[in-house]
Amino acid sequence: MAALVIAEHDNVSLKAATLNAVAAALQCSPEVDILVAGGGANAAASAAAQIAGVRKVIQVDAASLADQLAEPLAAQIFAIAGSYSHILAPATANGKNVLPRVAASLDVAQLSDITKVIAADTFERPIYAGNAIATVQSSDPVKVITVRTTGFDPVSAAGGSAAIEMQAVAELASKSSFVGRELTKSDRPELTAAKIIVSGGRGLGSGEKYQEIVVPLADKLGAALGASRAAVDAGYVPNDYQVGQTGKIVAPQLYVAIGISGAIQHLAGMKDSKVIVAINKDPEAPIFSVADYGLVADLNTAVPELTNLLS
């Protein structure tokens, strides 16, 4: 049977995480469909149809789906789940919000945060903050899976020519309603999709120091901004900057950690980065155990000097 990927989108464009989920789905089944459920999401459906390897795009357009609330979206997935052996979504806030409802409705166990497909019924997923990898096998008739996007290279967003099939919305007496959304707008790349990330930790000492030291370096590199949980908890930066097990999982080409000691939950969120650069005055800091390049120095001196040297 085929696999179904739940597209993550804003009704206008697809989120990059969808491409990683499709890559995982293609390893589960040679036939992959995408569900684009939203309101006025024609552009997103058209983009999904261009993804390499996709057989069909199922588009469901309704006002109740425009804001991607978990209740109506889960009901829509459940309505078509019988046609699929695998249902996958990125392990983002949206995917984690919706798929457990689907798994409960189907009375199956969810396979969370997979990083590798061994066989159609066997997968790998990290446990203990990434310090161990569990191999899990499922005999459920439908595998409900969230995909850690850093574990799969994205498929091409172009080259496909899938048909778009319109389907009716599944009616649901929802008890929840959309109230509002507060979005942080930035010219910087999105954290989970950025090729370069500059992160700051508690070693900076204050939010003012974060702006003074981390931001100029990120500007020079064209990088996204990140932070450790300690820096977020201390109020240096907003919560959506947090990288780690309880924040965002990233794997950029370059990750620069400034004043971050390297607590295990932070390492779990960034240790798959291609090149890791750490700047910390403590030579025993755990961050150096995963760093490709480490500089033991006072960040107040070293980082401004580095920023000035970049053209």
Backbone as CSV, one residue per row, in Angstrom:
resi,resn,N_x,N_y,N_z,CA_x,CA_y,CA_z,C_x,C_y,C_z
1,MET,0.828,-1.204,0.000,0.000,0.000,0.000,0.862,1.253,0.000
2,ALA,0.234,2.352,-0.266,0.952,3.616,-0.404,1.164,4.289,0.950
3,ALA,2.020,5.303,0.934,2.270,6.128,2.115,1.664,7.506,1.895
4,LEU,1.198,8.113,2.976,0.603,9.449,2.924,1.429,10.409,3.758
5,VAL,1.819,11.529,3.162,2.560,12.566,3.869,1.627,13.746,4.122
6,ILE,1.610,14.219,5.344,0.798,15.383,5.687,1.638,16.627,5.421
7,ALA,1.234,17.398,4.427,2.011,18.583,4.057,1.916,19.644,5.146
8,GLU,3.038,20.270,5.422,3.064,21.412,6.333,3.166,22.669,5.479
9,HIS,2.221,23.578,5.660,2.150,24.744,4.779,1.422,25.891,5.466
10,ASP,1.449,27.046,4.811,0.727,28.219,5.331,-0.373,28.649,4.369
11,ASN,-0.857,27.715,3.576,-1.881,27.918,2.544,-1.332,28.597,1.291
12,VAL,-0.101,29.054,1.357,0.522,29.711,0.206,1.715,28.909,-0.286
13,SER,2.569,28.514,0.627,3.781,27.782,0.256,3.989,26.603,1.208
14,LEU,4.717,25.604,0.725,5.040,24.445,1.552,6.230,24.748,2.446
15,LYS,6.216,24.206,3.651,7.372,24.292,4.523,8.415,23.259,4.061
16,ALA,9.675,23.613,4.222,10.757,22.735,3.756,10.713,21.364,4.412
17,ALA,10.187,21.276,5.633,10.142,19.998,6.347,9.331,18.947,5.599
18,THR,8.392,19.389,4.760,7.586,18.441,3.982,8.465,17.601,3.067
19,LEU,9.514,18.198,2.509,10.407,17.489,1.596,11.167,16.380,2.309
20,ASN,11.530,16.614,3.568,12.215,15.576,4.348,11.262,14.428,4.667
21,ALA,10.013,14.773,4.965,9.022,13.740,5.261,8.736,12.886,4.031
22,VAL,8.716,13.499,2.854,8.520,12.746,1.619,9.688,11.788,1.396
23,ALA,10.901,12.240,1.698,12.076,11.375,1.551,11.938,10.125,2.422
24,ALA,11.460,10.300,3.655,11.249,9.153,4.538,10.134,8.259,4.011
25,ALA,9.073,8.871,3.502,7.932,8.105,2.991,8.330,7.236,1.807
26,LEU,9.193,7.745,0.942,9.627,6.991,-0.227,10.447,5.764,0.160
27,GLN,11.040,5.787,1.350,11.760,4.615,1.840,10.808,3.589,2.458
28,CYS,9.593,4.044,2.773,8.573,3.136,3.321,7.746,2.488,2.217
29,SER,7.512,3.237,1.134,6.672,2.752,0.042,7.062,3.478,-1.238
30,PRO,7.029,2.783,-2.380,7.359,3.453,-3.646,6.258,4.408,-4.116
31,GLU,5.079,4.288,-3.515,3.961,5.148,-3.882,3.655,6.086,-2.724
32,VAL,3.800,7.382,-2.989,3.629,8.391,-1.931,2.635,9.451,-2.385
33,ASP,1.627,9.676,-1.570,0.669,10.755,-1.795,0.884,11.833,-0.741
34,ILE,0.439,13.045,-1.046,0.535,14.157,-0.104,-0.856,14.715,0.147
35,LEU,-1.178,14.945,1.409,-2.432,15.605,1.771,-2.160,17.079,2.036
36,VAL,-2.805,17.943,1.263,-2.737,19.388,1.485,-4.120,19.823,1.955
37,ALA,-4.274,19.960,3.267,-5.552,20.354,3.855,-5.430,21.787,4.350
38,GLY,-6.275,22.658,3.846,-6.200,24.054,4.240,-7.374,24.840,3.706
39,GLY,-7.197,26.141,3.684,-8.225,27.025,3.150,-7.625,27.907,2.073
40,GLY,-8.068,27.754,0.835,-7.482,28.512,-0.267,-6.039,28.142,-0.503
41,ALA,-5.748,26.841,-0.436,-4.357,26.372,-0.493,-3.966,25.876,-1.881
42,ASN,-4.502,26.496,-2.926,-4.191,26.048,-4.285,-2.698,26.144,-4.594
43,ALA,-2.064,27.215,-4.142,-0.633,27.401,-4.413,0.194,26.329,-3.726
44,ALA,-0.169,26.008,-2.496,0.553,24.963,-1.765,0.357,23.603,-2.422
45,ALA,-0.858,23.331,-2.902,-1.126,22.061,-3.569,-0.343,21.953,-4.874
46,SER,-0.253,23.060,-5.605,0.511,23.070,-6.859,1.984,22.811,-6.593
47,ALA,2.506,23.399,-5.507,3.911,23.171,-5.146,4.125,21.716,-4.757
48,ALA,3.161,21.125,-4.064,3.281,19.729,-3.664,3.298,18.808,-4.872
49,ALA,2.540,19.174,-5.890,2.477,18.346,-7.102,3.802,18.324,-7.853
50,GLN,4.666,19.319,-7.598,5.961,19.394,-8.270,7.052,18.596,-7.566
51,ILE,6.769,18.082,-6.369,7.791,17.368,-5.605,8.122,16.040,-6.277
52,ALA,9.387,15.778,-6.420,9.843,14.546,-7.073,9.396,13.326,-6.284
53,GLY,8.864,12.337,-7.003,8.498,11.063,-6.391,7.083,10.968,-5.883
54,VAL,6.317,12.065,-5.951,4.945,12.063,-5.433,3.985,11.545,-6.498
55,ARG,3.113,10.617,-6.109,2.154,10.030,-7.036,0.912,10.901,-7.205
56,LYS,0.388,11.426,-6.089,-0.872,12.154,-6.119,-0.915,13.150,-4.976
57,VAL,-1.557,14.292,-5.216,-1.801,15.282,-4.173,-3.300,15.306,-3.888
58,ILE,-3.645,15.088,-2.640,-5.044,15.172,-2.221,-5.250,16.545,-1.589
59,GLN,-6.094,17.341,-2.192,-6.348,18.688,-1.675,-7.749,18.742,-1.078
60,VAL,-7.809,19.216,0.145,-9.085,19.422,0.833,-9.128,20.880,1.269
61,ASP,-10.075,21.607,0.723,-10.178,23.035,0.999,-11.440,23.316,1.802
62,ALA,-11.268,23.921,2.969,-12.417,24.277,3.792,-11.986,25.333,4.800
63,ALA,-12.911,26.171,5.199,-12.610,27.217,6.174,-12.141,26.616,7.492
64,SER,-12.674,25.445,7.856,-12.316,24.815,9.124,-10.875,24.316,9.150
65,LEU,-10.265,24.188,7.963,-8.892,23.691,7.880,-7.868,24.797,7.636
66,ALA,-8.345,26.012,7.463,-7.451,27.110,7.078,-6.362,27.374,8.109
67,ASP,-6.680,27.159,9.383,-5.725,27.488,10.446,-5.011,26.269,11.010
68,GLN,-5.181,25.100,10.351,-4.457,23.881,10.708,-4.678,23.457,12.158
69,LEU,-5.891,23.647,12.659,-6.191,23.176,14.006,-6.130,21.648,14.042
70,ALA,-5.705,21.105,15.177,-5.465,19.670,15.269,-6.743,18.845,15.097
71,GLU,-7.839,19.288,15.677,-9.061,18.478,15.645,-9.578,18.237,14.221
72,PRO,-9.851,19.281,13.438,-10.369,19.025,12.089,-9.352,18.370,11.162
73,LEU,-8.057,18.704,11.333,-7.041,18.108,10.468,-6.896,16.614,10.756
74,ALA,-6.906,16.247,12.036,-6.809,14.834,12.402,-8.018,14.050,11.879
75,ALA,-9.193,14.670,11.931,-10.395,14.012,11.422,-10.304,13.799,9.916
76,GLN,-9.708,14.761,9.230,-9.558,14.646,7.781,-8.588,13.521,7.421
77,ILE,-7.498,13.424,8.177,-6.519,12.356,7.934,-7.153,11.000,8.221
78,PHE,-7.892,10.913,9.325,-8.529,9.655,9.702,-9.516,9.183,8.631
79,ALA,-10.174,10.142,7.984,-11.185,9.797,6.981,-10.594,9.078,5.776
80,ILE,-9.304,9.309,5.481,-8.690,8.681,4.309,-7.596,7.691,4.684
81,ALA,-7.409,7.459,5.982,-6.292,6.640,6.455,-6.370,5.188,5.983
82,GLY,-7.574,4.700,5.725,-7.727,3.299,5.352,-7.063,2.918,4.049
83,SER,-6.717,3.897,3.242,-6.092,3.625,1.950,-4.575,3.545,2.033
84,TYR,-4.017,3.709,3.240,-2.563,3.841,3.356,-1.987,2.907,4.418
85,SER,-0.752,2.467,4.155,-0.032,1.639,5.122,0.832,2.487,6.053
86,HIS,1.182,3.689,5.616,2.007,4.589,6.413,1.432,6.009,6.322
87,ILE,1.403,6.696,7.451,1.008,8.102,7.493,2.136,8.849,8.188
88,LEU,2.733,9.805,7.479,3.914,10.493,8.004,3.719,12.001,8.022
89,ALA,4.368,12.638,8.996,4.407,14.103,9.077,5.740,14.498,9.699
90,PRO,6.234,15.690,9.400,7.462,16.148,10.054,7.255,16.235,11.564
91,ALA,8.317,15.976,12.318,8.243,16.043,13.782,8.390,17.486,14.249
92,THR,7.524,18.330,13.727,7.469,19.737,14.116,6.336,19.911,15.120
93,ALA,6.127,21.139,15.565,5.026,21.394,16.497,3.696,20.952,15.888
94,ASN,3.502,21.207,14.597,2.251,20.818,13.939,2.102,19.297,13.878
95,GLY,3.163,18.623,13.436,3.096,17.176,13.329,2.863,16.502,14.676
96,LYS,3.542,16.995,15.699,3.385,16.425,17.029,2.008,16.717,17.616
97,ASN,1.371,17.750,17.117,0.042,18.136,17.592,-1.047,17.274,16.976
98,VAL,-0.851,16.898,15.714,-1.925,16.249,14.951,-1.830,14.721,14.978
99,LEU,-0.645,14.173,14.705,-0.562,12.726,14.496,-0.921,11.869,15.716
100,PRO,-0.640,12.280,16.956,-1.103,11.453,18.075,-2.619,11.261,18.082
101,ARG,-3.367,12.259,17.639,-4.825,12.126,17.540,-5.195,11.083,16.485
102,VAL,-4.446,11.107,15.382,-4.699,10.140,14.315,-4.401,8.734,14.806
103,ALA,-3.257,8.557,15.471,-2.878,7.237,15.982,-3.915,6.718,16.977
104,ALA,-4.406,7.596,17.847,-5.416,7.189,18.826,-6.709,6.784,18.131
105,SER,-7.098,7.532,17.105,-8.326,7.207,16.372,-8.211,5.863,15.663
106,LEU,-7.004,5.547,15.181,-6.773,4.278,14.484,-6.461,3.131,15.449
107,ASP,-6.287,3.474,16.730,-5.930,2.492,17.765,-4.614,1.801,17.439
108,VAL,-3.611,2.616,17.064,-2.263,2.108,16.807,-1.266,2.934,17.606
109,ALA,-0.055,2.406,17.739,1.011,3.123,18.437,1.718,4.060,17.459
110,GLN,1.973,5.271,17.885,2.719,6.195,17.030,4.214,5.904,17.117
111,LEU,4.903,6.012,15.990,6.362,5.915,15.932,6.889,7.337,15.814
112,SER,7.512,7.815,16.871,7.866,9.233,16.955,9.321,9.505,16.611
113,ASP,9.523,10.586,15.850,10.862,11.150,15.668,11.836,10.171,15.020
114,ILE,11.403,9.451,14.011,12.304,8.471,13.391,13.430,9.170,12.631
115,THR,14.588,8.534,12.604,15.740,9.083,11.886,16.222,8.166,10.771
116,LYS,15.668,6.946,10.714,16.086,6.005,9.668,14.989,4.983,9.423
117,VAL,14.805,4.624,8.147,13.881,3.561,7.774,14.717,2.334,7.416
118,ILE,14.594,1.280,8.209,15.328,0.046,7.946,14.528,-0.845,7.009
119,ALA,13.243,-0.950,7.276,12.305,-1.706,6.435,10.947,-1.039,6.594
120,ALA,9.977,-1.524,5.848,8.656,-0.889,5.878,8.018,-0.945,7.259
121,ASP,8.475,-1.877,8.104,7.904,-1.983,9.448,8.931,-1.765,10.555
122,THR,10.144,-1.361,10.191,11.234,-1.240,11.160,11.943,0.102,10.995
123,PHE,12.174,0.784,12.134,12.692,2.149,12.078,13.665,2.388,13.232
124,GLU,14.489,3.415,13.071,15.356,3.852,14.154,14.888,5.204,14.662
125,ARG,15.003,5.398,15.978,14.673,6.680,16.583,15.590,6.912,17.782
126,PRO,15.966,8.168,18.030,16.850,8.450,19.169,16.090,8.408,20.488
127,ILE,16.762,7.945,21.532,16.216,7.968,22.885,17.297,8.487,23.822
128,TYR,16.899,8.815,25.047,17.847,9.347,26.039,18.628,10.534,25.481
129,ALA,17.870,11.513,24.972,18.465,12.747,24.436,19.487,12.465,23.342
130,GLY,19.235,11.410,22.567,20.108,11.104,21.444,21.329,10.294,21.795
131,ASN,21.451,9.879,23.049,22.622,9.106,23.453,22.511,7.636,23.091
132,ALA,21.319,7.197,22.715,21.126,5.825,22.259,20.123,5.847,21.116
133,ILE,20.250,4.870,20.245,19.330,4.740,19.111,18.542,3.454,19.289
134,ALA,17.221,3.588,19.307,16.350,2.420,19.447,15.879,1.963,18.071
135,THR,15.901,0.659,17.864,15.311,0.072,16.657,13.940,-0.454,17.033
136,VAL,12.907,0.072,16.382,11.534,-0.297,16.733,10.849,-0.933,15.523
137,GLN,10.065,-1.955,15.802,9.329,-2.648,14.751,7.847,-2.621,15.090
138,SER,7.031,-2.348,14.097,5.592,-2.230,14.311,4.840,-3.230,13.442
139,SER,3.874,-3.903,14.058,3.004,-4.814,13.309,1.627,-4.207,13.071
140,ASP,1.474,-2.911,13.424,0.197,-2.235,13.219,-0.137,-2.169,11.730
141,PRO,-1.399,-2.277,11.385,-1.774,-2.220,9.962,-1.470,-0.879,9.311
142,VAL,-1.510,0.189,10.107,-1.146,1.524,9.619,-0.069,2.073,10.542
143,LYS,1.047,2.449,9.966,2.136,3.031,10.747,1.974,4.550,10.749
144,VAL,1.805,5.121,11.924,1.680,6.571,12.075,3.019,7.092,12.586
145,ILE,3.664,7.946,11.797,5.084,8.259,12.008,5.331,9.760,11.962
146,THR,6.098,10.259,12.939,6.659,11.603,12.807,8.137,11.469,12.447
147,VAL,8.608,12.335,11.581,9.944,12.227,10.986,10.841,13.346,11.490
148,ARG,11.956,12.966,12.096,12.955,13.996,12.438,13.603,14.453,11.138
149,THR,13.380,15.687,10.786,13.774,16.164,9.456,15.280,16.125,9.238
150,THR,16.063,16.250,10.316,17.523,16.229,10.147,18.042,14.850,9.787
151,GLY,17.197,13.822,9.924,17.633,12.467,9.619,17.498,12.080,8.161
152,PHE,16.839,12.910,7.356,16.585,12.576,5.956,16.892,13.775,5.060
153,ASP,17.663,13.536,4.024,17.918,14.604,3.058,16.635,14.880,2.284
154,PRO,16.310,16.148,2.054,15.061,16.469,1.366,15.072,16.016,-0.087
155,VAL,13.915,15.621,-0.571,13.790,15.317,-1.994,13.716,16.633,-2.757
156,SER,13.833,16.551,-4.068,13.777,17.757,-4.881,12.361,18.328,-4.890
157,ALA,12.284,19.649,-4.787,10.986,20.328,-4.815,10.466,20.489,-6.232
158,ALA,11.256,20.097,-7.212,10.862,20.240,-8.614,11.102,18.927,-9.342
159,GLY,10.443,18.795,-10.479,10.644,17.611,-11.303,9.488,16.637,-11.278
160,GLY,8.553,16.805,-10.353,7.396,15.929,-10.279,6.235,16.468,-11.107
161,SER,5.261,15.625,-11.338,4.065,16.042,-12.087,2.855,15.265,-11.577
162,ALA,2.641,15.323,-10.285,1.557,14.572,-9.663,0.206,15.205,-9.973
163,ALA,-0.804,14.359,-10.053,-2.171,14.848,-10.243,-2.697,15.402,-8.919
164,ILE,-3.549,16.417,-9.004,-4.180,17.004,-7.822,-5.633,16.555,-7.783
165,GLU,-5.994,15.885,-6.710,-7.351,15.357,-6.563,-8.071,16.098,-5.439
166,MET,-9.154,16.759,-5.762,-9.936,17.465,-4.756,-10.848,16.472,-4.032
167,GLN,-10.899,16.583,-2.709,-11.788,15.732,-1.927,-12.621,16.573,-0.974
168,ALA,-13.760,16.030,-0.569,-14.659,16.744,0.325,-14.107,16.735,1.753
169,VAL,-14.449,17.762,2.495,-13.988,17.864,3.875,-14.757,16.884,4.747
170,ALA,-14.050,16.320,5.735,-14.696,15.436,6.713,-15.334,16.305,7.784
171,GLU,-16.619,16.169,7.957,-17.342,16.993,8.921,-16.997,16.570,10.351
172,LEU,-16.841,17.569,11.224,-16.502,17.300,12.615,-17.091,18.391,13.487
173,ALA,-17.738,17.998,14.557,-18.251,18.970,15.531,-17.104,19.340,16.464
174,SER,-16.272,20.270,16.032,-15.062,20.615,16.773,-15.383,21.452,18.006
175,LYS,-14.660,21.170,19.078,-14.837,21.933,20.314,-13.811,23.049,20.455
176,SER,-12.934,23.166,19.482,-11.915,24.211,19.529,-12.120,25.183,18.376
177,SER,-11.633,26.390,18.562,-11.737,27.402,17.515,-10.472,28.239,17.506
178,PHE,-10.163,28.770,16.352,-8.954,29.579,16.196,-9.204,30.984,16.749
179,VAL,-8.317,31.438,17.612,-8.460,32.761,18.238,-7.512,33.767,17.600
180,GLY,-6.246,33.415,17.458,-5.293,34.355,16.883,-3.915,33.739,16.798
181,ARG,-3.041,34.417,16.103,-1.678,33.921,15.925,-0.721,35.100,15.991
182,GLU,0.317,34.962,16.789,1.347,35.997,16.880,2.595,35.466,16.181
183,LEU,2.979,36.094,15.102,4.122,35.641,14.316,5.303,36.587,14.478
184,THR,6.469,36.001,14.615,7.700,36.787,14.652,8.231,36.894,13.227
185,LYS,8.240,38.094,12.692,8.707,38.292,11.320,10.174,38.700,11.321
186,SER,10.923,38.066,10.446,12.354,38.331,10.383,12.853,38.118,8.963
187,ASP,13.873,38.877,8.604,14.507,38.696,7.303,15.506,37.543,7.325
188,ARG,15.768,37.014,8.505,16.723,35.914,8.627,16.087,34.596,8.188
189,PRO,16.928,33.610,7.863,16.395,32.286,7.507,15.660,31.674,8.696
190,GLU,14.694,30.806,8.407,14.010,30.077,9.467,15.003,29.141,10.148
191,LEU,14.923,29.066,11.469,15.936,28.341,12.252,16.116,26.903,11.791
192,THR,15.023,26.161,11.605,15.140,24.742,11.271,15.570,24.495,9.831
193,ALA,15.531,25.537,8.989,15.906,25.369,7.589,17.197,26.105,7.234
194,ALA,17.797,26.805,8.197,18.967,27.631,7.923,20.218,26.788,7.668
195,LYS,21.073,27.275,6.775,22.338,26.598,6.499,23.417,27.009,7.490
196,ILE,23.252,28.177,8.101,24.202,28.657,9.112,23.397,29.146,10.312
197,ILE,23.814,28.752,11.496,23.161,29.186,12.727,24.221,29.669,13.706
198,VAL,23.972,30.823,14.307,24.827,31.328,15.378,23.981,31.338,16.644
199,SER,24.439,30.595,17.662,23.684,30.470,18.905,24.465,31.036,20.078
200,GLY,23.724,31.578,21.033,24.330,32.112,22.245,23.790,31.411,23.468
201,GLY,24.611,31.355,24.513,24.208,30.673,25.736,24.268,31.571,26.949
202,ARG,24.137,30.950,28.102,24.116,31.690,29.361,25.434,32.419,29.614
203,GLY,26.514,31.931,28.997,27.810,32.579,29.179,27.861,34.014,28.694
204,LEU,26.876,34.421,27.894,26.828,35.816,27.431,26.505,36.769,28.571
205,GLY,25.721,36.309,29.522,25.454,37.123,30.707,24.202,37.964,30.677
206,SER,23.719,38.329,29.486,22.518,39.173,29.412,21.994,39.222,27.991
207,GLY,20.752,39.650,27.852,20.174,39.829,26.532,20.865,40.926,25.756
208,GLU,21.348,41.932,26.460,22.064,43.023,25.794,23.356,42.507,25.171
209,LYS,24.052,41.629,25.884,25.279,41.052,25.338,24.985,40.158,24.128
210,TYR,23.839,39.477,24.169,23.443,38.663,23.014,23.318,39.548,21.784
211,GLN,22.639,40.682,21.936,22.465,41.601,20.810,23.792,42.217,20.372
212,GLU,24.666,42.435,21.325,25.942,43.101,21.042,26.972,42.164,20.412
213,ILE,26.948,40.885,20.789,27.998,39.951,20.375,27.525,38.947,19.329
214,VAL,26.369,38.330,19.556,25.898,37.262,18.664,25.299,37.811,17.384
215,VAL,24.457,38.832,17.507,23.716,39.348,16.341,24.638,39.881,15.245
216,PRO,25.679,40.693,15.559,26.559,41.168,14.479,27.254,40.040,13.709
217,LEU,27.651,38.977,14.419,28.292,37.845,13.737,27.284,37.147,12.826
218,ALA,26.077,36.973,13.310,25.032,36.360,12.480,24.744,37.221,11.254
219,ASP,24.756,38.530,11.420,24.533,39.435,10.283,25.609,39.244,9.224
220,LYS,26.859,39.128,9.652,27.969,38.951,8.714,27.872,37.615,7.967
221,LEU,27.382,36.599,8.658,27.318,35.259,8.065,25.997,34.990,7.350
222,GLY,25.041,35.897,7.490,23.716,35.655,6.918,23.046,34.476,7.603
223,ALA,23.221,34.393,8.914,22.809,33.218,9.672,21.506,33.437,10.432
224,ALA,20.889,32.314,10.806,19.749,32.350,11.718,20.283,32.448,13.147
225,LEU,19.434,32.935,14.037,19.817,33.089,15.434,19.240,31.956,16.273
226,GLY,20.076,31.393,17.146,19.637,30.344,18.048,20.107,30.633,19.459
227,ALA,19.710,29.768,20.377,20.100,29.958,21.774,19.949,28.642,22.518
228,SER,20.627,28.548,23.643,20.469,27.391,24.518,19.236,27.598,25.390
229,ARG,18.787,26.535,26.012,17.626,26.653,26.903,17.927,27.596,28.065
230,ALA,19.163,27.537,28.564,19.530,28.403,29.685,19.388,29.874,29.313
231,ALA,19.792,30.234,28.085,19.671,31.624,27.643,18.213,32.028,27.482
232,VAL,17.395,31.097,26.988,15.961,31.380,26.836,15.307,31.531,28.202
233,ASP,15.610,30.601,29.111,15.019,30.656,30.455,15.431,31.917,31.201
234,ALA,16.633,32.418,30.899,17.111,33.640,31.550,16.504,34.901,30.929
235,GLY,15.757,34.723,29.831,15.092,35.862,29.214,15.945,36.645,28.240
236,TYR,17.078,36.065,27.808,17.938,36.776,26.862,17.246,36.939,25.512
237,VAL,16.558,35.879,25.073,15.933,35.854,23.749,14.589,35.137,23.847
238,PRO,13.731,35.257,22.809,12.432,34.569,22.840,12.569,33.053,22.782
239,ASN,11.504,32.381,23.168,11.484,30.919,23.233,11.719,30.262,21.878
240,ASP,11.275,30.925,20.777,11.418,30.278,19.464,12.851,30.271,18.958
241,TYR,13.794,30.823,19.728,15.214,30.726,19.390,15.832,29.432,19.910
242,GLN,15.131,28.724,20.785,15.748,27.614,21.526,16.070,26.416,20.642
243,VAL,17.325,25.984,20.734,17.803,24.781,20.055,18.036,23.715,21.112
244,GLY,17.534,22.509,20.874,17.767,21.434,21.824,16.631,20.436,21.862
245,GLN,16.731,19.503,22.771,15.735,18.446,22.885,14.347,19.014,23.145
246,THR,14.262,20.068,23.937,12.972,20.694,24.237,12.737,21.941,23.382
247,GLY,13.600,22.136,22.387,13.432,23.256,21.463,13.357,22.746,20.039
248,LYS,14.188,23.303,19.179,14.185,22.908,17.773,15.412,22.051,17.464
249,ILE,15.190,21.035,16.645,16.266,20.142,16.218,16.811,20.681,14.897
250,VAL,18.096,20.954,14.828,18.690,21.567,13.643,19.909,20.771,13.193
251,ALA,20.241,20.918,11.917,21.450,20.282,11.368,21.966,21.141,10.223
252,PRO,22.416,22.356,10.516,22.896,23.245,9.455,24.277,22.842,8.941
253,GLN,24.713,23.513,7.896,26.070,23.291,7.404,27.099,23.801,8.409
254,LEU,26.749,24.891,9.108,27.659,25.494,10.093,26.870,25.918,11.316
255,TYR,27.321,25.471,12.487,26.693,25.842,13.755,27.764,26.469,14.641
256,VAL,27.556,27.721,15.022,28.505,28.437,15.871,27.879,28.593,17.252
257,ALA,28.520,27.997,18.258,28.014,28.029,19.632,28.873,28.985,20.457
258,ILE,28.257,30.053,20.939,28.978,31.091,21.676,28.501,31.105,23.123
259,GLY,29.403,30.830,24.046,29.049,30.859,25.462,28.071,29.773,25.849
260,ILE,28.089,28.658,25.119,27.208,27.524,25.400,28.055,26.386,25.959
261,SER,27.719,25.933,27.161,28.538,24.892,27.792,28.348,23.542,27.116
262,GLY,27.121,23.271,26.637,26.868,22.015,25.947,26.147,20.993,26.802
263,ALA,25.089,21.427,27.470,24.261,20.487,28.229,23.717,19.422,27.286
264,ILE,23.437,18.244,27.811,23.057,17.107,26.978,21.813,17.406,26.145
265,GLN,20.858,18.163,26.725,19.644,18.437,25.961,19.915,19.402,24.813
266,HIS,20.920,20.267,24.928,21.274,21.149,23.812,21.993,20.368,22.724
267,LEU,22.932,19.509,23.128,23.665,18.706,22.150,22.720,17.836,21.330
268,ALA,21.650,17.351,21.954,20.683,16.510,21.247,20.031,17.246,20.088
269,GLY,20.000,18.569,20.161,19.329,19.345,19.124,20.231,19.847,18.014
270,MET,21.576,19.726,18.159,22.447,20.315,17.137,23.674,19.486,16.778
271,LYS,23.852,18.326,17.401,25.104,17.593,17.189,25.216,16.973,15.797
272,ASP,24.124,16.971,15.031,24.194,16.466,13.657,24.590,17.548,12.655
273,SER,24.905,18.743,13.141,25.364,19.819,12.262,26.645,19.384,11.554
274,LYS,26.815,19.844,10.313,27.959,19.391,9.518,29.282,19.881,10.107
275,VAL,29.349,21.169,10.459,30.552,21.738,11.085,30.109,22.518,12.315
276,ILE,30.725,22.207,13.464,30.377,22.872,14.720,31.594,23.656,15.214
277,VAL,31.371,24.926,15.484,32.408,25.805,16.025,31.970,26.239,17.415
278,ALA,32.823,26.045,18.407,32.486,26.405,19.781,33.468,27.431,20.318
279,ILE,32.932,28.457,20.973,33.756,29.473,21.625,33.319,29.545,23.081
280,ASN,34.233,29.187,23.986,33.897,29.143,25.406,35.178,29.287,26.215
281,LYS,35.088,29.965,27.333,36.299,30.172,28.135,36.658,28.960,28.996
282,ASP,35.711,28.010,29.131,35.958,26.810,29.941,36.459,25.679,29.057
283,PRO,37.721,25.287,29.205,38.260,24.219,28.346,37.604,22.863,28.593
284,GLU,36.913,22.689,29.714,36.246,21.424,30.037,34.780,21.415,29.611
285,ALA,34.319,22.444,28.932,32.913,22.521,28.530,32.563,21.351,27.613
286,PRO,31.439,20.671,27.854,31.054,19.508,27.036,30.872,19.831,25.558
287,ILE,30.619,21.085,25.225,30.407,21.457,23.818,31.619,21.112,22.972
288,PHE,32.818,21.125,23.594,34.036,20.832,22.833,34.122,19.359,22.415
289,SER,33.336,18.503,23.058,33.368,17.081,22.705,32.721,16.807,21.356
290,VAL,31.866,17.718,20.890,31.219,17.528,19.585,31.694,18.554,18.563
291,ALA,32.502,19.520,18.998,32.920,20.606,18.109,34.008,20.149,17.135
292,ASP,33.895,20.600,15.883,34.962,20.377,14.912,36.086,21.379,15.125
293,TYR,35.713,22.582,15.536,36.690,23.631,15.839,36.307,24.257,17.175
294,GLY,37.263,24.326,18.086,36.992,24.904,19.391,37.979,26.004,19.722
295,LEU,37.489,27.074,20.315,38.336,28.195,20.730,38.080,28.468,22.210
296,VAL,39.107,28.235,23.037,39.015,28.535,24.465,39.444,29.984,24.638
297,ALA,38.477,30.852,24.836,38.775,32.281,24.907,37.588,33.020,25.514
298,ASP,37.836,34.250,25.893,36.772,35.125,26.393,35.930,35.568,25.202
299,LEU,34.658,35.201,25.206,33.801,35.520,24.062,33.653,37.028,23.851
300,ASN,33.792,37.806,24.913,33.656,39.265,24.789,34.764,39.865,23.932
301,THR,35.884,39.147,23.845,37.002,39.617,23.017,37.056,38.873,21.688
302,ALA,36.917,37.548,21.747,37.118,36.716,20.561,36.046,36.926,19.501
303,VAL,34.788,37.010,19.902,33.714,37.086,18.912,33.729,38.422,18.159
304,PRO,33.874,39.567,18.831,33.988,40.827,18.065,35.171,40.834,17.106
305,GLU,36.295,40.219,17.538,37.447,40.158,16.641,37.130,39.315,15.416
306,LEU,36.465,38.189,15.622,36.062,37.338,14.510,35.111,38.067,13.574
307,THR,34.165,38.776,14.139,33.193,39.530,13.339,33.887,40.577,12.494
308,ASN,34.864,41.274,13.085,35.595,42.317,12.348,36.438,41.747,11.213
309,LEU,36.915,40.501,11.385,37.747,39.888,10.358,36.932,39.420,9.151
310,LEU,35.638,39.228,9.344,34.789,38.763,8.228,34.453,39.934,7.331
311,SER,34.654,39.732,6.036,34.372,40.814,5.091,32.901,40.845,4.748
